Amino acid sequence: MAEIAAEHDSFGTWIAAWPEENIVDLWDTLEERFIQLGGASAPNFLRMAGNDTFIFTHDVVKALNKWDAFRGEPKGKKAVAKFKKHSTSGQARASLIGRK
């Protein structure tokens, strides 16, 4: 954490500067750099730190499935990568806001 803070003026500045559309990449980076931030820990940590990230709660997963934004449960790196790929497509965003 001190290394990141030294490079970016503060750890919070580094987190705040992360592009919102690549939030899942921040989860991965936190997991790689901090051994205790795997799985759901990274998004939960970011929420506690004041970062507006989403968390795959039961209700979120249920809504994603209902609106065909994702099928199944995004658990594990492979499923989260699939979600990330799908969620960044124009078709996925359009389906979430009711446009096709």
N, C-alpha and C positions, 0 to 999 in steps of 0.2 A: 504494500500500500504506500509506503514511504517512497518507493521508487517511482510509482505512478504520480504521486503528489509532486515530487521534484521535477518531473518532466512536464507537468501540466499546471503548475502553480498550486493546485490542490487536488485531492482525490475527487471531491465534489464537482469541481470544474470539468474534470475528465468525464465523469458520468453525465453531467448536464450537456456537454458538447456532443455526446453520441447521437448520431442521426436517428430520429424517431422511427423511421421506416426500417431500420436495421436493428431493432431492439433485441431480437433473438440472437444476433451476433454478439451483442453485449453480454447476454446470458452465457454464451459459449466462452467468451473471453474471461469472464469472471470465474467460470468453472475451471478453465485452464490455469489461471494464475493463482487461484485460492482454493485449496483442496477441500475446504468445507462447504463450497458453494455449488455442488452438483444438484441435478434434478430440479426440484421446485425451489430450492434454497436461493438461487440467484434472483428470480423474479420477486420472491418474498423479501429478500434483502433490499432490493431496489425500491420496493414499496415503502419499507420502513425508512429508507433514506430520502424519501420524498419524490422519487422518480415515478412518473405516471406510466407504468407498464401494466400489461394485462397478466392475469394469472388464470391458468386452466382449472377453474373451479368446476364443480359438478354442473352448476347452472350454465356456465360459459360453454362447456362441452355440449351440453344438451341443446343450447341455442344454435351452436355451430352445426350440429347434426340436423336440427329441425330445418334450418335455412339452407341446407346443402352446401355450406361453406367448408365443411370438412366431414368426413365419415370416420366413425370410430373415435378412439381416444388418443390424443397426441401425447403418448407416454413413451419415453425413450428418445434417443438422439435421432433415430431413423424417422420416427413418426413426426417429431417436431420439425425436422428438415422438410418433410413432405408438406406439413402445414405451412411452413415459411414459404416454400415455393408456390403453393396454391394461393396463399393470402396476398402475395405481391403481384398476382396476375390481375389485369384489368377486369377479366371476366368474374373473378371472385369478388372484387370490390363492387362491381355492378350488381351482382346477385344479392349482396348484403344490403344494398340500398334500394332494391326492388327494380333495378333496370337490367334488361338483358339485351 
